[in-house]
Amino acid sequence: MAKKTRKRLDFNQIARRIVDQATAEPEPPKATKAKDPAAIARGRKGGLKGGKSRATKMTKAQRSESAKRAAQARWTQRPI
């Protein structure tokens, strides 16, 4: 998503942007690097077991505190 500018543009600046967009040649699509499927699978495998093994190592009080912090983070309003 494009970032909005706070500075208002001059009429001439707006006109220049319109002309540039109308006369510009389309940009070729950017080349994206292909991800290694084996690396993706290894990362997913580790991610799936990470939370469970972490939870088994924590005490009940630590799990409760972690859950409270997670809930607080989900419900905290972020400034727009």
N, C-alpha and C positions, 0 to 999 in steps of 0.2 A: 504494500500500500504506500502511495506517495506521501511524503511528509508535507504537511501544510506549512506555508510560510506565514509569518506574522506580519511581515512588511507588505503593505499594499503596493501593487504594481502600477506604474504610470501607464497611461493609455498607449503611448508609443511602445513600451515594453510588451504589453499585451499583444499589440499588432505584430511586433517582431516575432513573438512566439508562434502566433498563428501562421505567419508566412513561412517560418522555418519548418513547422510541422507539415504544411501543405506541400512544400517543395522538396522536402528531404526524401532521400531514397530509403526504403525500408532496410533496417539493420538485419544482417544475417543472424540466425539464431545462435546463441552461445553454445559452445560445445561443453557438454557436461561429462564429467569423469564417471565411468561405469564403476559401480561398487563390486567388490569381490563377493560372490554369493557365499563362499565358505566363511569369510570374515563376518558377514551378516549373521549367519547361523550360529557361529561361536559367540558373538555378542549377545544374541537373543537367549541362547542357552544359559549364559552366565547371569543375565538379567532376570530370568525367570526364577532361578534358584536363590538369588541374592537376598531378597526380602525375607524369605522363609528362614534361611540360615541365620540372618541377622536377628530375627525375632526369637529364635530358639536360644540365642546366646544372651538375650537381655532378661533382666528380672521383670517381674510383673509391674513394679513401680516405674521402671524405665520404659516399658511398653506403653503404660498409661500416659506418661509424660510426653512420649513421642507422638502418641495419638492426639493429645491435647494440642500440641504445637501444630500438627498437620491440619487439624480442624480449624484452628485459629488462622492459619495461612490461607485456607480455602475461603473463609468467611470475611477476611479483612478486605475492605474496599481499597482498591488501588486508584490513585488519581489518574484521570484521563488526560 
